[in-house]
């Protein structure tokens, strides 16, 4: 199977391994053809969300008939739905971050002990989705 780096277009050779990789793309894929067309986000028949749904057989035929030259696998993101909801609604996000130096620009709302570890709690309208070890929620976090 081809190793795909996020954002990297891969030359399509029509191999069974590439078709399998495309079918296994949980978050979808894009493709380009020889006429310069670039698709929108596509999902295979196994996907549960997406803009375009096509069966495995239809997908194979489309790739062969459409002269596909390259494809790009969209990387999985466990926070995808939360990011979309926040972007669409502006709803504030709670962030629970392990004790480290305070995160600049975020409104700290408290501290929490969870599983014997200490965390800072933040509430923000501009979340940083890349904080190492952080958890995100639309509801306040509770001690456990």
C-alpha positions as CSV (number, residue, x, y, z in Angstrom):
1,X,0.0,0.0,0.0
2,X,1.2,3.5,-0.8
3,X,2.2,5.6,2.1
4,X,0.5,8.9,1.9
5,X,1.7,12.1,3.6
6,X,-1.2,14.5,4.4
7,X,-1.6,17.0,1.5
8,X,0.5,14.9,-0.9
9,X,-0.8,14.0,-4.3
10,X,0.1,10.4,-5.3
11,X,0.4,9.3,-9.0
12,X,-2.4,6.9,-9.7
13,X,-1.4,3.7,-11.4
14,X,-4.7,1.8,-11.0
15,X,-3.1,-0.9,-8.9
16,X,-5.3,-3.0,-6.6
17,X,-3.2,-1.6,-3.6
18,X,-4.1,2.0,-4.6
19,X,-7.7,1.2,-5.1
20,X,-7.7,-0.5,-1.6
21,X,-6.1,2.6,-0.1
22,X,-8.7,4.9,-1.6
23,X,-11.5,2.6,-0.5
24,X,-10.1,2.6,3.1
25,X,-9.9,6.4,3.3
26,X,-12.2,7.1,6.3
27,X,-12.3,10.9,5.8
28,X,-12.4,10.7,2.0
29,X,-10.2,11.6,-0.9
30,X,-9.7,13.9,-3.9
31,X,-8.6,13.0,-7.4
32,X,-7.3,14.7,-10.6
33,X,-7.7,13.5,-14.1
34,X,-5.8,14.0,-17.4
35,X,-8.1,16.9,-18.4
36,X,-7.1,19.0,-15.4
37,X,-10.3,18.3,-13.5
38,X,-10.0,18.2,-9.7
39,X,-12.8,16.5,-7.7
40,X,-14.6,17.7,-4.6
41,X,-14.4,15.6,-1.5
42,X,-15.4,12.0,-2.3
43,X,-16.4,9.2,0.1
44,X,-16.6,5.6,-0.8
45,X,-19.6,3.4,0.0
46,X,-18.1,2.5,3.4
47,X,-18.1,6.2,4.5
48,X,-20.7,7.6,6.9
49,X,-20.4,11.2,5.9
50,X,-19.2,13.1,2.9
51,X,-20.3,15.0,-0.2
52,X,-20.3,12.2,-2.8
53,X,-21.2,8.5,-2.2
54,X,-20.3,6.0,-4.9
55,X,-20.2,2.2,-4.7
56,X,-16.9,0.3,-5.0
57,X,-17.7,-0.9,-8.5
58,X,-18.8,2.5,-9.7
59,X,-15.7,4.0,-8.1
60,X,-13.4,1.6,-10.1
61,X,-15.2,2.3,-13.3
62,X,-15.1,6.1,-12.7
63,X,-11.4,6.0,-12.0
64,X,-10.8,4.0,-15.2
65,X,-13.2,6.0,-17.4
66,X,-12.2,9.4,-16.0
67,X,-8.5,9.0,-16.7
68,X,-7.5,9.6,-13.1
69,X,-3.8,10.7,-12.8
70,X,-3.4,11.5,-9.1
71,X,-5.3,11.1,-5.8
72,X,-4.9,12.6,-2.3
73,X,-6.1,10.9,0.9
74,X,-7.7,13.2,3.4
75,X,-6.2,12.5,6.8
76,X,-8.4,11.4,9.7
77,X,-9.0,14.0,12.4
78,X,-10.8,12.9,15.6
79,X,-11.8,16.6,16.3
80,X,-13.2,17.2,12.8
81,X,-16.9,17.3,13.7
82,X,-16.1,19.6,16.7
83,X,-14.0,21.9,14.5
84,X,-16.8,22.2,12.0
85,X,-19.5,22.8,14.6
86,X,-17.3,25.5,16.3
87,X,-16.6,27.1,12.9
88,X,-20.3,27.1,12.0
89,X,-21.7,28.3,15.3
90,X,-18.9,30.1,17.1
91,X,-19.7,28.1,20.2
92,X,-17.1,28.4,22.9
93,X,-14.8,25.4,23.5
94,X,-13.6,24.1,26.8
95,X,-10.0,22.9,26.8
96,X,-8.4,20.7,29.5
97,X,-4.6,20.9,29.3
98,X,-2.1,19.1,31.4
99,X,-0.3,21.4,33.9
100,X,2.3,23.2,31.9
101,X,3.0,26.9,31.5
102,X,-0.2,28.8,31.0
103,X,-1.5,29.0,27.5
104,X,-1.3,32.5,26.2
105,X,-4.4,34.1,24.9
106,X,-6.8,31.6,26.5
107,X,-9.2,32.4,29.3
108,X,-8.3,30.1,32.2
109,X,-11.4,29.2,34.1
110,X,-9.9,26.9,36.7
111,X,-8.0,23.7,37.7
112,X,-9.1,20.1,37.8
113,X,-7.7,16.9,39.1
114,X,-8.6,13.9,37.0
115,X,-7.1,10.4,37.4
116,X,-4.5,11.8,39.9
117,X,-3.2,14.3,37.4
118,X,-3.6,18.1,37.4
119,X,-5.1,20.1,34.5
120,X,-5.7,23.7,33.6
121,X,-9.2,24.5,32.3
122,X,-9.8,27.1,29.6
123,X,-12.9,28.4,27.8
124,X,-12.2,30.2,24.5
125,X,-13.8,31.3,21.3
126,X,-10.5,30.9,19.5
127,X,-9.3,27.3,20.3
128,X,-5.8,26.1,19.5
129,X,-6.6,22.6,18.2
130,X,-2.9,21.5,18.5
131,X,-2.1,21.6,22.2
132,X,-0.2,18.4,23.2
133,X,-2.2,16.2,25.6
134,X,-5.2,18.5,25.6
135,X,-8.9,17.4,25.5
136,X,-11.7,19.5,24.0
137,X,-15.4,19.7,24.8
138,X,-18.4,21.9,24.4
139,X,-19.4,21.1,28.0
140,X,-17.4,21.9,31.1
141,X,-15.0,19.1,32.3
142,X,-15.7,17.4,35.6
143,X,-13.4,15.8,38.2
144,X,-13.2,12.1,38.3
